Amino acid sequence: MRTHLFALLSGLALWLPGPLVAAAETAAAPAPDARAESVEAKARRMQWFADAKLGIFIHWGIYAVDGVDESWAFFNGKMSHADYMKQLGGFTASRYDPAAWVDLIQRSGARYAVLTARHHDGVALWDSRQGLNVVKDTPAKRDLIAPFVDRLRDAGLKVGLYYSLPDWSYSDYDGFTRKQKRYDFTAEPQRWQRFLDYYQGQLADLGERYKPDLYWFDGDWEHDAKAWQSAKVRREILARNPNAIINSRLNAYGDYATPEQGVPVLRPEAPYWELCLTMNMSWGYQPRDTEYKNANQIIHLFAGVVGMGGNLLLDIGPREDGTIDPRQVAILEGLGRWTGKHAQAIYGTVAGPSLDHYAGPSTQSKDGKTLYLFVDGKPSGELLVKGLDAKVTNAYVVGGKQPVQTRVLGKYDWSKVPGLLYLSIPEDAFDPDMTVVALELDRPVTLYRETSKPIESNE
């Protein structure tokens, strides 16, 4: 997320692994409250997020009972609201082990997690004072957020809580289904105010109990910032915790952009951003959804994200009893093998040069003196880096330290144009998923970007 390097690298072409269609999203223009914070102060507040690179999203709710679309099943008319709510009786959390969840999250290489405190269906995972919740309305009969938050903090991981602004089950919310609204909120301001008091009260409760490091809002598209009172919500969150981070889905009052599902083709303009991505096609647990990406595919997508200076928020959907599908566990473990081996090229880095210079994703250390090149498969020949106007003092394979041979061709003493840097990786050094090469430089990365011209003098 890496602010200072973004400015230097903005406008460069970006790498995208595979034929994905982008769902690129850029953050809205800063809101007045956001502009009051200096760039330096925001950079300090956002630093852990910028360094973390990988988070785990957890969609857990009553929708796991029947394995239906989370909240959307009744909103889109696939089932009635009454039938959807019958799932309350089957949500037990009987095998929920928050310590095991956190252990898996750590093994994946993630540095933070975001749990759905309340989705659009209005069912809260804690004993909220108002509305539906799993403590009083399901067999689970206990707060499911507190033990998870405690285990995350014990492990040194950052805590994120997802909260839906709409509550399609709440009688004073104007929306109900895609085809049916309860009332016109502009015509019944007192009723709308009751809803505002409800949802803002829940947010205050979450903030006071769990003190989340990150608020992950959703559903802001249903109303504008004035209707949601987004400015007030932001002020109150930061009054409770001045270091809290807010995602972009609070209208224009968030801190970072949240593209969804497709890796952006073009680097988002926002200096901080996070791609949220499912392992299959579903956010919550749906056993019939078998369209899983494998660990290798996730690794390549993740490399593309960090190469563009972003974070990946990878989703899992636990079963109603709290256990996690073995297929999801295997993906996280496969990802963790790779992130653990290549940690130095991932965490605390900033975006590397663009496709113009290297045909793949890349990152660099914050001081710019180490460049990391992510290598897809086994190249048919040597790797090529163009326009690198710095001398390589050491080159090696990350995670194994095998030396990488380097040679520069086409460098003329009389020309300021850098030569072509060729790299040769030992045959036994390739990683089964994705190899990473480290180039240590004699000075911070400097890229030659001038247009090629005819030679006027070779003296």
Rosetta blueprint (number, residue, H / E / L):
1 M L
2 R L
3 T H
4 H H
5 L H
6 F H
7 A H
8 L H
9 L H
10 S L
11 G L
12 L L
13 A L
14 L L
15 W L
16 L L
17 P L
18 G L
19 P L
20 L L
21 V L
22 A L
23 A L
24 A L
25 E L
26 T L
27 A L
28 A L
29 A L
30 P L
31 A L
32 P H
33 D H
34 A H
35 R H
36 A L
37 E L
38 S L
39 V H
40 E H
41 A H
42 K H
43 A H
44 R H
45 R H
46 M H
47 Q H
48 W H
49 F H
50 A H
51 D H
52 A H
53 K L
54 L E
55 G E
56 I E
57 F E
58 I E
59 H L
60 W L
61 G L
62 I L
63 Y H
64 A H
65 V H
66 D H
67 G L
68 V L
69 D L
70 E L
71 S L
72 W H
73 A H
74 F H
75 F H
76 N L
77 G L
78 K L
79 M L
80 S L
81 H H
82 A H
83 D H
84 Y H
85 M H
86 K H
87 Q H
88 L H
89 G H
90 G H
91 F L
92 T L
93 A L
94 S L
95 R L
96 Y L
97 D L
98 P H
99 A H
100 A H
101 W H
102 V H
103 D H
104 L H
105 I H
106 Q H
107 R H
108 S H
109 G L
110 A L
111 R L
112 Y E
113 A E
114 V E
115 L E
116 T E
117 A E
118 R E
119 H L
120 H L
121 D L
122 G L
123 V E
124 A E
125 L L
126 W L
127 D L
128 S L
129 R L
130 Q L
131 G L
132 L E
133 N E
134 V H
135 V H
136 K H
137 D H
138 T L
139 P L
140 A L
141 K L
142 R L
143 D L
144 L L
145 I L
146 A H
147 P H
148 F H
149 V H
150 D H
151 R H
152 L H
153 R H
154 D H
155 A L
156 G L
157 L L
158 K E
159 V E
160 G E
161 L E
162 Y E
163 Y E
164 S E
165 L L
166 P L
167 D L
168 W L
169 S L
170 Y L
171 S L
172 D L
173 Y L
174 D L
175 G E
176 F L
177 T L
178 R L
179 K L
180 Q L
181 K E
182 R L
183 Y L
184 D L
185 F L
186 T L
187 A L
188 E L
189 P H
190 Q H
191 R H
192 W H
193 Q H
194 R H
195 F H
196 L H
197 D H
198 Y H
199 Y H
200 Q H
201 G H
202 Q H
203 L H
204 A H
205 D H
206 L H
207 G H
208 E H
209 R H
210 Y H
211 K L
212 P L
213 D L
214 L E
215 Y E
216 W E
217 F E
218 D E
219 G L
220 D H
221 W H
222 E H
223 H L
224 D L
225 A H
226 K H
227 A H
228 W H
229 Q L
230 S H
231 A H
232 K H
233 V H
234 R H
235 R H
236 E H
237 I H
238 L H
239 A H
240 R H
241 N L
242 P L
243 N L
244 A L
245 I E
246 I E
247 N E
248 S L
249 R L
250 L L
251 N L
252 A L
253 Y L
254 G L
255 D L
256 Y E
257 A E
258 T L
259 P L
260 E E
261 Q L
262 G L
263 V L
264 P L
265 V L
266 L L
267 R L
268 P L
269 E L
270 A L
271 P L
272 Y L
273 W E
274 E E
275 L E
276 C E
277 L E
278 T L
279 M L
280 N L
281 M L
282 S L
283 W L
284 G L
285 Y L
286 Q L
287 P L
288 R L
289 D L
290 T L
291 E L
292 Y L
293 K L
294 N L
295 A H
296 N H
297 Q H
298 I H
299 I H
300 H H
301 L H
302 F H
303 A H
304 G H
305 V H
306 V H
307 G H
308 M L
309 G L
310 G L
311 N E
312 L E
313 L E
314 L E
315 D E
316 I E
317 G L
318 P L
319 R L
320 E L
321 D L
322 G L
323 T L
324 I L
325 D L
326 P H
327 R H
328 Q H
329 V H
330 A H
331 I H
332 L H
333 E H
334 G H
335 L H
336 G H
337 R H
338 W H
339 T H
340 G H
341 K H
342 H L
343 A H
344 Q H
345 A H
346 I L
347 Y L
348 G L
349 T L
350 V E
351 A E
352 G L
353 P L
354 S L
355 L L
356 D L
357 H L
358 Y E
359 A L
360 G L
361 P L
362 S E
363 T E
364 Q E
365 S L
366 K L
367 D L
368 G L
369 K L
370 T E
371 L E
372 Y E
373 L E
374 F E
375 V E
376 D L
377 G L
378 K L
379 P L
380 S L
381 G L
382 E L
383 L E
384 L E
385 V E
386 K L
387 G L
388 L E
389 D L
390 A L
391 K L
392 V E
393 T E
394 N E
395 A E
396 Y E
397 V E
398 V L
399 G L
400 G L
401 K L
402 Q L
403 P E
404 V L
405 Q E
406 T E
407 R E
408 V E
409 L E
410 G L
411 K L
412 Y L
413 D L
414 W L
415 S L
416 K L
417 V L
418 P L
419 G L
420 L E
421 L E
422 Y E
423 L E
424 S E
425 I L
426 P L
427 E H
428 D H
429 A H
430 F L
431 D L
432 P L
433 D L
434 M L
435 T E
436 V E
437 V E
438 A E
439 L E
440 E E
441 L E
442 D L
443 R L
444 P L
445 V L
446 T L
447 L E
448 Y L
449 R L
450 E L
451 T L
452 S L
453 K L
454 P L
455 I L
456 E L
457 S L
458 N L
459 E L
